[in-house]
Amino acid sequence: MIKTHKIPEKILEHIYKAKTYLDSHPKVVFAYLFGGLAKARCGPLSDVDIAVYLSNGGNTAQEKMEILGNLIELLNTDEIDLVILNTASLPLRAKILEEKKVLVDSSPFLRHKFESLTLREYFDFSIKEMEIYKKRYSIG
């Protein structure tokens, strides 16, 4: 969503700055780029979609604001959507995993465990969701 102005034209060339910053952040365990930029699609309404998983402890709202502020400064745009995976909804986590590009991976085991658990939970959820839709809308 356009907040103040478009993202810089060569934003993909600057994603490494975000990667370097997130890699050095003590609380970031792993991070993904997702959305259009993860697929190298950048248009006039594009924004930068980044998801991070934080280590235990701390105030996730405070951490989110700190990380977001630094990313805005590094990428020279406020068109950034930052998702904290620890507190994100199940459907959002699954959507992110569907189109992710790994930026940071300081704990591959924990990342794979997170991905596996999220996808298993989402598949179970989607079956229940479909049953609800069928009952609600008399489908099938």
Residue, then its C-alpha position, 0 to 999 in steps of 0.5 A: m500500500i502506498k503510504t507516502h511515495k513509491i519505493p526506489e526503482k532499484i530496490l532489489e539491488h538494496i535488499y542485501k542491506a536488509k539482509t546484512y542488517l537482519d543477519s547481524h541483529p541479535k534477536v533475528v533467528f531467520a528472515y524471509l523476503f516474500g511477496g512480489l519482490a521475492k519473485a523479482r516483480c516490482g511495480p508502481l504499487s510494490d512494497v517490501d515484504i519482510a518476515v522475521y522470526l525472533s529469539n525468545g524473550g523481549n517485547t515483540a512490538q518494541e522489537k518490530m518498531e526498532i527493526l522496521g525503523n532501521l529497515i526504513e532507513l537502510l532501504n530509503t523507503d517507508e513502503i515496508d511491511l514487516v511481519i513478526l512470525n512469532t505472533a503472525s496468524l496461521p494463514l499469514r505464516a502459510k502464505i509467507l512460506e508459500e512464496k518465501k525467499v530466505l534472507v537470514d538463516s542462523s538456525p536451519f534446524l529451527r527454521h525447518k521445524f517452524e516451516s514444518l509445524t506451520l504447514r502441518e497446522y495449516f493443512d489441518f486448518s484448511i481441511k476444517e475451513m473447507e468443511i465450514y465453507k461447505k456447511r455454510y454455503s451448501i457446497g458439494 
